[in-house]
Amino acid sequence: MSHRPEKALDALRASSSEDERGRLARYGIPDDDAMGVATRDIIALGKKFGTDHDLAIALWETGNYEARSLAAFVGDAKALTGAEMDAWASDFDNWAICDTVCFRLFDRSVLAWTKVDQWCVDDRTRVSKEVVDPNQWHGTANHGNSVRSN
């Protein structure tokens, strides 16, 4: 097993602060499994670790808010499977992780609009209301176009 997930988690812990953790509640983000890492630091760590889909999967599986956020920045949209997208979407527990994953990873996948169509009829409120709002999706999954064509 690679040591990269532990290195990434150590880097997140080193960037954490109680002040930042306290800010999460102000934005309606549950902090029961959070470290308190600023988004700017997560973005920087994403650049440091680079694209690494196996790392993204390992980080997602921790269930930690910041680890899951970092997963969105290191995940490889070309390697992302429909099953992974479904599993991650079913794990969304707040708007912030939903937005981060959708706007930093999912919308770069060729599967994006197929998943939007599927999730539109999903009974899970978080998935059907937040993930599939086409007004929110502005990525490049549709061959670089920002507007979906029907």
Secondary structure, 3 states (H helix, E strand, C coil): CCCHHHHHHHHHHHCCCHHHHHHHHHCCCCCCCCCCCCHHHHHHHHHHHCCCHHHHHHHHHCCCHHHHHHHHHHCCCCCCCHHHHHHHHHHCCCHHHHHHHHHHCHHHCCCHHHHHHHHCCCCCHHHHHHHCCCCCCCCCCECCECCCCC
